[in-house]
Amino acid sequence: MPRYEYRCRACGDTFELSRPMAESSAPASCPRGHEDTVKLLSTVAVGGTASTPAPAPRAGGPAGGCCGGGCCS
């Protein structure tokens, strides 16, 4: 079940709640009993290693760069 982070506007505390995605926008009460809370945007950290390396760019195809390659030479 996803965890959502909230901040209480009354006391400034932040807290997390585990709830279904369908209830992510439902009001949440602060652990201190305040009702004026706001859902925070959470950052997601993804770690690990790739099991296979990324493919090399094709000859004549986009090579990366500022706009996908080719047009900024």
N, C-alpha and C positions, 0 to 999 in steps of 0.2 A: 504494500500500500504506500503511495507517495506521501512524503512529508512536506508540509507547507510552513513557511515562516511568516509570522505576523508581528506587528509592532503596535503596542498600545499607545494611543495618542494622549491619554490621561496621565499615565505614569512613565512612559518612555521605555518600558520593558519590552524585550523581544522574546518570543516563544515559538515553539514548533508544535504542529498538530499532524498526526497521521490520519488521513481521511481519504475516501474514494475520490477519484478525479471528478466525478459528477457533483461532489459537494465542495469543490475547491473554492467556489465563489460565495459559499454560504457564510453568514456572519460568524465570527469567532469571538468568544469572551476571553478577556485577559485572565490569567490565573489569580489575579488579585480582585477579580469581580467586575472590572470595568468593561463596558460594552463598546466603546469607541476605539475600534482597532482597524488596521489596514494590512492587507496582504502584501508582503514584500516580494520583489522579484528575486528569485534564487539563482545563484550561479551553479553550474554543473561542472564538476571536475571529472574528466575521463582519463584514466591512466592505463598503463599496460604497454605491451609491445606488439608490433605487427608480426603475424606469423609468416607473411610473405612480403617482400619489398614492393613498393609501388612501381608500376610499369614505367619504362623510360619513354620520353616523348617520341612520337613518330617523326621521321624525316619529312620536312615540309609542313608539319602540323604545328599547332600552337605549342610554344615552348615556355609559357608562363610569362612573367614580367608584369608590367603595370596594368595591362588590359587584356591579358590572354595571349599575347605574343603576336608578332607579325606586323601590327599597325604602328608600333612605337619605335621603329628602328632609327 
